[in-house]
């Protein structure tokens, strides 16, 4: 059986922590930032976990992570 391929787009967007939790960056912080409040932009910084409903499909895209 051939090797399974990793979806490269998924490997660039998600990071699997040592605990097995999948981390992701938050959306809405790329452009059109002037109308967004400083508080809103501050809370969008950093990483957060992937929802349980999406975790299974993300793991399928990254078989070796």
MIKEFI-927682 format. One record per atom (N, C-alpha, C, CB): residue number from 1; atom name; x, y, z. Coordinates in nm, 3 decimals. Glycine has a CB too. Layout:
<nodes>
+-----+------+---------+---------+---------+
!  nr ! atom !       x !       y !       z !
+-----+------+---------+---------+---------+
! NUM !   CA !       X !       Y !       Z !
...
+-----+------+---------+---------+---------+
</nodes>
This chain:
<nodes>
+-----+------+---------+---------+---------+
!  nr ! atom !       x !       y !       z !
+-----+------+---------+---------+---------+
!   1 !    N !   0.085 !  -0.118 !   0.000 !
!   1 !   CA !   0.000 !   0.000 !   0.000 !
!   1 !    C !   0.090 !   0.125 !   0.000 !
!   1 !   CB !  -0.097 !   0.000 !   0.124 !
!   2 !    N !   0.057 !   0.224 !  -0.083 !
!   2 !   CA !   0.142 !   0.344 !  -0.089 !
!   2 !    C !   0.129 !   0.429 !   0.037 !
!   2 !   CB !   0.107 !   0.428 !  -0.211 !
!   3 !    N !   0.226 !   0.518 !   0.052 !
!   3 !   CA !   0.222 !   0.609 !   0.167 !
!   3 !    C !   0.102 !   0.701 !   0.157 !
!   3 !   CB !   0.352 !   0.692 !   0.175 !
!   4 !    N !   0.049 !   0.739 !   0.272 !
!   4 !   CA !  -0.061 !   0.836 !   0.274 !
!   4 !    C !   0.000 !   0.976 !   0.262 !
!   4 !   CB !  -0.147 !   0.823 !   0.405 !
!   5 !    N !  -0.067 !   1.063 !   0.192 !
!   5 !   CA !  -0.016 !   1.199 !   0.176 !
!   5 !    C !  -0.083 !   1.293 !   0.275 !
!   5 !   CB !  -0.039 !   1.248 !   0.032 !
!   6 !    N !  -0.003 !   1.387 !   0.323 !
!   6 !   CA !  -0.054 !   1.491 !   0.410 !
!   6 !    C !  -0.108 !   1.604 !   0.324 !
!   6 !   CB !   0.057 !   1.543 !   0.507 !
!   7 !    N !  -0.224 !   1.657 !   0.361 !
!   7 !   CA !  -0.276 !   1.776 !   0.293 !
!   7 !    C !  -0.190 !   1.893 !   0.338 !
!   7 !   CB !  -0.430 !   1.800 !   0.325 !
!   8 !    N !  -0.111 !   1.950 !   0.246 !
!   8 !   CA !  -0.015 !   2.053 !   0.282 !
!   8 !    C !  -0.084 !   2.178 !   0.337 !
!   8 !   CB !   0.069 !   2.089 !   0.161 !
!   9 !    N !  -0.201 !   2.209 !   0.287 !
!   9 !   CA !  -0.273 !   2.327 !   0.338 !
!   9 !    C !  -0.309 !   2.310 !   0.485 !
!   9 !   CB !  -0.400 !   2.353 !   0.254 !
!  10 !    N !  -0.345 !   2.188 !   0.523 !
!  10 !   CA !  -0.380 !   2.160 !   0.663 !
!  10 !    C !  -0.257 !   2.166 !   0.752 !
!  10 !   CB !  -0.447 !   2.022 !   0.675 !
!  11 !    N !  -0.143 !   2.115 !   0.703 !
!  11 !   CA !  -0.022 !   2.116 !   0.786 !
!  11 !    C !   0.029 !   2.257 !   0.809 !
!  11 !   CB !   0.087 !   2.032 !   0.720 !
!  12 !    N !  -0.004 !   2.350 !   0.720 !
!  12 !   CA !   0.036 !   2.489 !   0.738 !
!  12 !    C !  -0.058 !   2.564 !   0.833 !
!  12 !   CB !   0.041 !   2.560 !   0.602 !
!  13 !    N !  -0.182 !   2.518 !   0.841 !
!  13 !   CA !  -0.282 !   2.588 !   0.922 !
!  13 !    C !  -0.293 !   2.535 !   1.065 !
!  13 !   CB !  -0.415 !   2.579 !   0.856 !
!  14 !    N !  -0.266 !   2.407 !   1.085 !
!  14 !   CA !  -0.289 !   2.345 !   1.215 !
!  14 !    C !  -0.160 !   2.291 !   1.274 !
!  14 !   CB !  -0.391 !   2.233 !   1.202 !
!  15 !    N !  -0.157 !   2.285 !   1.406 !
!  15 !   CA !  -0.041 !   2.233 !   1.478 !
!  15 !    C !  -0.091 !   2.138 !   1.586 !
!  15 !   CB !   0.045 !   2.349 !   1.540 !
!  16 !    N !  -0.036 !   2.017 !   1.590 !
!  16 !   CA !  -0.079 !   1.921 !   1.690 !
!  16 !    C !   0.012 !   1.933 !   1.811 !
!  16 !   CB !  -0.078 !   1.776 !   1.633 !
!  17 !    N !  -0.045 !   1.963 !   1.926 !
!  17 !   CA !   0.031 !   1.978 !   2.050 !
!  17 !    C !   0.071 !   1.840 !   2.102 !
!  17 !   CB !  -0.051 !   2.054 !   2.157 !
!  18 !    N !   0.164 !   1.837 !   2.196 !
!  18 !   CA !   0.210 !   1.709 !   2.252 !
!  18 !    C !   0.098 !   1.635 !   2.324 !
!  18 !   CB !   0.327 !   1.732 !   2.349 !
!  19 !    N !  -0.002 !   1.708 !   2.372 !
!  19 !   CA !  -0.117 !   1.645 !   2.438 !
!  19 !    C !  -0.215 !   1.583 !   2.338 !
!  19 !   CB !  -0.190 !   1.748 !   2.525 !
!  20 !    N !  -0.194 !   1.613 !   2.208 !
!  20 !   CA !  -0.283 !   1.561 !   2.105 !
!  20 !    C !  -0.387 !   1.661 !   2.060 !
!  20 !   CB !  -0.352 !   1.437 !   2.155 !
!  21 !    N !  -0.393 !   1.773 !   2.131 !
!  21 !   CA !  -0.488 !   1.879 !   2.099 !
!  21 !    C !  -0.444 !   1.948 !   1.970 !
!  21 !   CB !  -0.499 !   1.981 !   2.216 !
!  22 !    N !  -0.538 !   1.987 !   1.885 !
!  22 !   CA !  -0.505 !   2.056 !   1.759 !
!  22 !    C !  -0.524 !   2.205 !   1.780 !
!  22 !   CB !  -0.593 !   2.004 !   1.641 !
!  23 !    N !  -0.420 !   2.281 !   1.748 !
!  23 !   CA !  -0.425 !   2.426 !   1.765 !
!  23 !    C !  -0.440 !   2.493 !   1.629 !
!  23 !   CB !  -0.299 !   2.477 !   1.836 !
!  24 !    N !  -0.505 !   2.610 !   1.629 !
!  24 !   CA !  -0.524 !   2.687 !   1.507 !
!  24 !    C !  -0.518 !   2.835 !   1.541 !
!  24 !   CB !  -0.658 !   2.651 !   1.439 !
!  25 !    N !  -0.493 !   2.917 !   1.439 !
!  25 !   CA !  -0.495 !   3.062 !   1.456 !
!  25 !    C !  -0.638 !   3.111 !   1.438 !
!  25 !   CB !  -0.398 !   3.133 !   1.355 !
!  26 !    N !  -0.668 !   3.225 !   1.493 !
!  26 !   CA !  -0.803 !   3.282 !   1.479 !
!  26 !    C !  -0.816 !   3.359 !   1.349 !
!  26 !   CB !  -0.836 !   3.374 !   1.598 !
!  27 !    N !  -0.936 !   3.368 !   1.299 !
!  27 !   CA !  -0.963 !   3.438 !   1.173 !
!  27 !    C !  -0.987 !   3.588 !   1.198 !
!  27 !   CB !  -1.084 !   3.376 !   1.102 !
!  28 !    N !  -0.999 !   3.664 !   1.092 !
!  28 !   CA !  -1.036 !   3.807 !   1.093 !
!  28 !    C !  -0.926 !   3.901 !   1.139 !
!  28 !   CB !  -1.155 !   3.827 !   1.179 !
!  29 !    N !  -0.800 !   3.866 !   1.116 !
!  29 !   CA !  -0.691 !   3.955 !   1.158 !
!  29 !    C !  -0.591 !   3.978 !   1.045 !
!  29 !   CB !  -0.619 !   3.896 !   1.281 !
!  30 !    N !  -0.638 !   3.971 !   0.920 !
!  30 !   CA !  -0.550 !   3.986 !   0.806 !
!  30 !    C !  -0.559 !   4.124 !   0.740 !
!  30 !   CB !  -0.580 !   3.878 !   0.705 !
!  31 !    N !  -0.679 !   4.171 !   0.719 !
!  31 !   CA !  -0.695 !   4.300 !   0.652 !
!  31 !    C !  -0.824 !   4.365 !   0.699 !
!  31 !   CB !  -0.696 !   4.282 !   0.498 !
!  32 !    N !  -0.847 !   4.489 !   0.655 !
!  32 !   CA !  -0.961 !   4.571 !   0.700 !
!  32 !    C !  -0.958 !   4.580 !   0.854 !
!  32 !   CB !  -1.099 !   4.509 !   0.651 !
!  33 !    N !  -0.843 !   4.620 !   0.906 !
!  33 !   CA !  -0.825 !   4.622 !   1.051 !
!  33 !    C !  -0.861 !   4.756 !   1.114 !
!  33 !   CB !  -0.683 !   4.588 !   1.084 !
!  34 !    N !  -0.875 !   4.860 !   1.033 !
!  34 !   CA !  -0.897 !   4.994 !   1.091 !
!  34 !    C !  -1.034 !   5.005 !   1.157 !
!  34 !   CB !  -0.883 !   5.101 !   0.982 !
!  35 !    N !  -1.132 !   4.936 !   1.105 !
!  35 !   CA !  -1.267 !   4.946 !   1.164 !
!  35 !    C !  -1.285 !   4.853 !   1.285 !
!  35 !   CB !  -1.372 !   4.912 !   1.059 !
!  36 !    N !  -1.191 !   4.763 !   1.308 !
!  36 !   CA !  -1.200 !   4.672 !   1.421 !
!  36 !    C !  -1.134 !   4.736 !   1.543 !
!  36 !   CB !  -1.134 !   4.534 !   1.389 !
!  37 !    N !  -1.197 !   4.720 !   1.658 !
!  37 !   CA !  -1.145 !   4.783 !   1.779 !
!  37 !    C !  -1.016 !   4.715 !   1.824 !
!  37 !   CB !  -1.251 !   4.778 !   1.892 !
!  38 !    N !  -0.938 !   4.787 !   1.901 !
!  38 !   CA !  -0.811 !   4.734 !   1.954 !
!  38 !    C !  -0.837 !   4.612 !   2.041 !
!  38 !   CB !  -0.735 !   4.843 !   2.035 !
!  39 !    N !  -0.944 !   4.618 !   2.121 !
!  39 !   CA !  -0.979 !   4.506 !   2.208 !
!  39 !    C !  -1.012 !   4.381 !   2.126 !
!  39 !   CB !  -1.098 !   4.543 !   2.297 !
!  40 !    N !  -1.087 !   4.401 !   2.019 !
!  40 !   CA !  -1.125 !   4.289 !   1.933 !
!  40 !    C !  -1.002 !   4.226 !   1.867 !
!  40 !   CB !  -1.225 !   4.335 !   1.825 !
!  41 !    N !  -0.911 !   4.310 !   1.819 !
!  41 !   CA !  -0.789 !   4.260 !   1.756 !
!  41 !    C !  -0.698 !   4.190 !   1.856 !
!  41 !   CB !  -0.713 !   4.375 !   1.689 !
!  42 !    N !  -0.692 !   4.242 !   1.978 !
!  42 !   CA !  -0.611 !   4.182 !   2.083 !
!  42 !    C !  -0.661 !   4.042 !   2.118 !
!  42 !   CB !  -0.612 !   4.271 !   2.208 !
!  43 !    N !  -0.791 !   4.026 !   2.125 !
!  43 !   CA !  -0.849 !   3.896 !   2.158 !
!  43 !    C !  -0.836 !   3.795 !   2.044 !
!  43 !   CB !  -0.995 !   3.912 !   2.195 !
!  44 !    N !  -0.813 !   3.843 !   1.924 !
!  44 !   CA !  -0.795 !   3.754 !   1.809 !
!  44 !    C !  -0.652 !   3.703 !   1.797 !
!  44 !   CB !  -0.834 !   3.825 !   1.682 !
!  45 !    N !  -0.559 !   3.761 !   1.876 !
!  45 !   CA !  -0.420 !   3.715 !   1.873 !
!  45 !    C !  -0.406 !   3.578 !   1.936 !
!  45 !   CB !  -0.328 !   3.815 !   1.944 !
!  46 !    N !  -0.296 !   3.511 !   1.908 !
!  46 !   CA !  -0.269 !   3.383 !   1.971 !
!  46 !    C !  -0.343 !   3.269 !   1.905 !
!  46 !   CB !  -0.304 !   3.390 !   2.117 !
!  47 !    N !  -0.337 !   3.154 !   1.970 !
!  47 !   CA !  -0.399 !   3.034 !   1.912 !
!  47 !    C !  -0.514 !   2.986 !   1.998 !
!  47 !   CB !  -0.295 !   2.923 !   1.897 !
!  48 !    N !  -0.596 !   2.902 !   1.939 !
!  48 !   CA !  -0.709 !   2.841 !   2.009 !
!  48 !    C !  -0.721 !   2.698 !   1.959 !
!  48 !   CB !  -0.841 !   2.921 !   1.986 !
!  49 !    N !  -0.803 !   2.620 !   2.023 !
!  49 !   CA !  -0.821 !   2.481 !   1.983 !
!  49 !    C !  -0.921 !   2.466 !   1.871 !
!  49 !   CB !  -0.864 !   2.399 !   2.101 !
!  50 !    N !  -0.911 !   2.356 !   1.799 !
!  50 !   CA !  -1.007 !   2.323 !   1.694 !
!  50 !    C !  -1.129 !   2.260 !   1.761 !
!  50 !   CB !  -0.945 !   2.226 !   1.587 !
!  51 !    N !  -1.246 !   2.289 !   1.710 !
!  51 !   CA !  -1.370 !   2.233 !   1.766 !
!  51 !    C !  -1.370 !   2.080 !   1.755 !
!  51 !   CB !  -1.494 !   2.293 !   1.694 !
!  52 !    N !  -1.435 !   2.015 !   1.850 !
!  52 !   CA !  -1.441 !   1.868 !   1.850 !
!  52 !    C !  -1.501 !   1.814 !   1.721 !
!  52 !   CB !  -1.522 !   1.819 !   1.970 !
!  53 !    N !  -1.600 !   1.885 !   1.667 !
!  53 !   CA !  -1.666 !   1.839 !   1.545 !
!  53 !    C !  -1.573 !   1.844 !   1.424 !
!  53 !   CB !  -1.789 !   1.923 !   1.519 !
!  54 !    N !  -1.472 !   1.931 !   1.427 !
!  54 !   CA !  -1.378 !   1.943 !   1.315 !
!  54 !    C !  -1.250 !   1.864 !   1.336 !
!  54 !   CB !  -1.345 !   2.088 !   1.293 !
!  55 !    N !  -1.221 !   1.825 !   1.458 !
!  55 !   CA !  -1.093 !   1.761 !   1.490 !
!  55 !    C !  -1.072 !   1.631 !   1.411 !
!  55 !   CB !  -1.086 !   1.732 !   1.638 !
!  56 !    N !  -1.176 !   1.554 !   1.393 !
!  56 !   CA !  -1.163 !   1.426 !   1.323 !
!  56 !    C !  -1.121 !   1.447 !   1.178 !
!  56 !   CB !  -1.295 !   1.347 !   1.329 !
!  57 !    N !  -1.181 !   1.544 !   1.110 !
!  57 !   CA !  -1.147 !   1.569 !   0.971 !
!  57 !    C !  -1.008 !   1.629 !   0.957 !
!  57 !   CB !  -1.250 !   1.660 !   0.908 !
!  58 !    N !  -0.965 !   1.710 !   1.055 !
!  58 !   CA !  -0.831 !   1.767 !   1.052 !
!  58 !    C !  -0.728 !   1.657 !   1.071 !
!  58 !   CB !  -0.815 !   1.875 !   1.161 !
!  59 !    N !  -0.754 !   1.564 !   1.161 !
!  59 !   CA !  -0.662 !   1.451 !   1.181 !
!  59 !    C !  -0.650 !   1.364 !   1.056 !
!  59 !   CB !  -0.708 !   1.364 !   1.300 !
!  60 !    N !  -0.760 !   1.348 !   0.984 !
!  60 !   CA !  -0.758 !   1.269 !   0.860 !
!  60 !    C !  -0.671 !   1.336 !   0.753 !
!  60 !   CB !  -0.901 !   1.250 !   0.806 !
!  61 !    N !  -0.666 !   1.468 !   0.755 !
!  61 !   CA !  -0.585 !   1.541 !   0.658 !
!  61 !    C !  -0.436 !   1.534 !   0.691 !
!  61 !   CB !  -0.629 !   1.687 !   0.651 !
!  62 !    N !  -0.404 !   1.508 !   0.820 !
!  62 !   CA !  -0.264 !   1.502 !   0.863 !
!  62 !    C !  -0.236 !   1.367 !   0.929 !
!  62 !   CB !  -0.231 !   1.619 !   0.961 !
!  63 !    N !  -0.217 !   1.261 !   0.851 !
!  63 !   CA !  -0.205 !   1.128 !   0.908 !
!  63 !    C !  -0.079 !   1.106 !   0.991 !
!  63 !   CB !  -0.209 !   1.027 !   0.800 !
!  64 !    N !   0.027 !   1.184 !   0.970 !
!  64 !   CA !   0.152 !   1.162 !   1.040 !
!  64 !    C !   0.180 !   1.263 !   1.150 !
!  64 !   CB !   0.264 !   1.164 !   0.944 !
!  65 !    N !   0.083 !   1.350 !   1.177 !
!  65 !   CA !   0.103 !   1.453 !   1.281 !
!  65 !    C !   0.068 !   1.398 !   1.418 !
!  65 !   CB !   0.018 !   1.578 !   1.251 !
+-----+------+---------+---------+---------+
</nodes>
